[in-house]
Amino acid sequence: MPAAIDIKNLYKQYPVPLKREAVNAVDNLTIKIEEGEIFGFLGANGAGKTTTIKILLGLIYPTQGEASVLGKPAGDIETKHKIAYLPESPYFYEHMTAAEVVTFYAQLFGLKREDAKKRAEELVDFVGLGSKSDRNKRISEFSKGMRQRVGIAQSLINNPTLLFYDEPTSGLDAIARRDIRDLMLQLKEQGKTMFLSSHQLEDVEKVCHRVSVIHKGKLRTIGLVDELLAGERVDITVSGATPSFNERLKTLAPEANVLGGAGTFNVKDDAGLVAQIIDTARAENTRIISIIPKRRTLEDLFVNIVGGRLTDEGSIEGAPDVNRVSANKYKELN
Amino acid sequence: MNAILTIAGNTISEALRRKVLNAFLLGGVAVLALTFMFGQFTARQELTLIRGMGLGIITLAGIFITVILSINLIPTEIERRTIYTILAKPVNRWEFLIGKWLGAIATIGVNIVLMGVVLIIAVALKQIGAENPSNPLELLKGILMIFLQMVLLCSVAVFFSVFLTPLVNFFLTLSLFIIGNMSSFTQDLAKTGSNILVKGFFTVVHYLVPNFGNFQFTNPLVNPAVEVKSELLFLTQNCIYGLVYSAVLLILAVLIFDRREV
């Protein structure tokens, strides 16, 4: 069975006006996504996420490399019967109602007007825009969250196998974000394949099976969420720690410290070391309350890879701009 | 075909909501109504004026409606990003382009027909009680020719809209319309030019720029002394000319649009 998405050595260059140079929006990208996978495509604004999605949809063309979707070259019309796309900040015809927008897109799939209307009604209800007041509103009166719901509704018309969601929760308030995330979790339960481009790390962490980080067009890391976030430290909580336990603990893990008789300390995630601490606690009549491997967050991972914190708006705070600083300075900073 | 008709239908409903088009339509209808102000002339002169001015006003309003609508057809979809969700559906780029063109043609057609109906009614009313009244429905031939002229003008604007900005397109399309209406002039310059370069330039212009002047049918309708030998042949030839020229422009537009990044 072919991969849902297969990208091989993909490049997209844009010429710089008045210069004989080109900017790499996508730089030698290779990714394979299997069916049924929810794949997170992480990166700051301008990292190359939307460019990659546009290439996969056939809206723009790669400078070099190959991209296939559901076993067919990117942009194939037949494949488009099985896929869906929710663009970042989706724009619709402002004079239409949500149901009219979805009916319009349903007709583009070849549905007859009556069938399209029926499908639109179902989907408008599904995304929570079925109330009487929402039904009568035009898109121009919709909030960003409501527009995003319309976007999701239009993306489900054809019961797609593969969904491309570009920043589906960007710029939404906490409640709208949670609702959209819940909708994505429902799609995950249904076994859909999703290519989720986002800089909302929390959403990606909750929804995705596998993630990749793209920065300045280049793939920086890729892997299972659990693997990538597996921490290197373990939190051990004890009570009734005796002074001799504390003494022996200092020799095993000098950085660990239990003040008073109870507390939590943090040691390296090393099976041998943890076993030694358990034995020591037994021997010294100290009770172990819990041993919890410490998970990293995607935020930590991102900071490690990119060198800066990702803001809610999708820009990077504190990261050196490799385009602006010299190579030596960049080395120093890292 | 379903996708083309859906896109065309949406283009019509969107265009009819644009106030600028309604303004031209209402303006056209209002000016046609003003043609009742020629009371100082004889009945025959008044009818000639109403027919001539009426067709002229329809042409002028038609030009502005056509140009303003057509130059924005594709760029607006790209600028508003509505094109992304459409082309992500199983819609070929050629279907999108033809759908938009068809929607524009239908909108222009509705506008011209509305103005034409007003003119025909105005002429019919003016002829009540007149001796030897002419058939006001004769004006339909002139209105058809104006519509065909606008179909061709729309195709020119749509062709340029796939690779030019609306502003450049506006001036270029209008310029070509003016040059295309001076076909006999460019033909003369092509023959009598001062040197080979001038002759070559005007020959190219004469054969490349669509001959919008071909569609002029006002004279035979206004002036009874002007006769067309075979009206049917004249109308058929111009229909074929307009449609073939439009088809060629649309094929070229599709070829360019197919490679364009959106």
HADDOCK unambig.tbl for C-alpha pairs under 7 A between the chains (distance, minus, plus):
assign (segid A and resid 57 and name CA) (segid B and resid 88 and name CA) 6.11 0.50 0.50
assign (segid A and resid 59 and name CA) (segid B and resid 261 and name CA) 6.07 0.50 0.50
assign (segid A and resid 59 and name CA) (segid B and resid 262 and name CA) 5.77 0.50 0.50
assign (segid A and resid 60 and name CA) (segid B and resid 261 and name CA) 4.60 0.50 0.50
assign (segid A and resid 60 and name CA) (segid B and resid 262 and name CA) 6.30 0.50 0.50
assign (segid A and resid 61 and name CA) (segid B and resid 261 and name CA) 6.99 0.50 0.50
assign (segid A and resid 77 and name CA) (segid B and resid 90 and name CA) 5.20 0.50 0.50
assign (segid A and resid 77 and name CA) (segid B and resid 91 and name CA) 6.97 0.50 0.50
assign (segid A and resid 77 and name CA) (segid B and resid 92 and name CA) 7.00 0.50 0.50
assign (segid A and resid 78 and name CA) (segid B and resid 90 and name CA) 6.75 0.50 0.50
assign (segid A and resid 80 and name CA) (segid B and resid 88 and name CA) 6.59 0.50 0.50
assign (segid A and resid 80 and name CA) (segid B and resid 89 and name CA) 5.57 0.50 0.50
assign (segid A and resid 80 and name CA) (segid B and resid 90 and name CA) 4.97 0.50 0.50
assign (segid A and resid 81 and name CA) (segid B and resid 89 and name CA) 6.90 0.50 0.50
assign (segid A and resid 81 and name CA) (segid B and resid 90 and name CA) 5.76 0.50 0.50
assign (segid A and resid 85 and name CA) (segid B and resid 85 and name CA) 6.70 0.50 0.50
assign (segid A and resid 85 and name CA) (segid B and resid 88 and name CA) 6.45 0.50 0.50
assign (segid A and resid 91 and name CA) (segid B and resid 80 and name CA) 6.53 0.50 0.50
assign (segid A and resid 91 and name CA) (segid B and resid 81 and name CA) 6.15 0.50 0.50
assign (segid A and resid 91 and name CA) (segid B and resid 82 and name CA) 5.55 0.50 0.50
assign (segid A and resid 92 and name CA) (segid B and resid 82 and name CA) 5.80 0.50 0.50
assign (segid A and resid 107 and name CA) (segid B and resid 3 and name CA) 6.83 0.50 0.50
assign (segid A and resid 107 and name CA) (segid B and resid 6 and name CA) 6.63 0.50 0.50
assign (segid A and resid 108 and name CA) (segid B and resid 2 and name CA) 6.96 0.50 0.50
assign (segid A and resid 108 and name CA) (segid B and resid 3 and name CA) 4.89 0.50 0.50
assign (segid A and resid 108 and name CA) (segid B and resid 6 and name CA) 6.87 0.50 0.50
assign (segid A and resid 108 and name CA) (segid B and resid 89 and name CA) 6.77 0.50 0.50
assign (segid A and resid 108 and name CA) (segid B and resid 90 and name CA) 6.93 0.50 0.50
assign (segid A and resid 108 and name CA) (segid B and resid 91 and name CA) 6.84 0.50 0.50
assign (segid A and resid 109 and name CA) (segid B and resid 89 and name CA) 6.91 0.50 0.50
assign (segid A and resid 109 and name CA) (segid B and resid 90 and name CA) 6.32 0.50 0.50
assign (segid A and resid 110 and name CA) (segid B and resid 2 and name CA) 5.99 0.50 0.50
assign (segid A and resid 110 and name CA) (segid B and resid 3 and name CA) 6.86 0.50 0.50
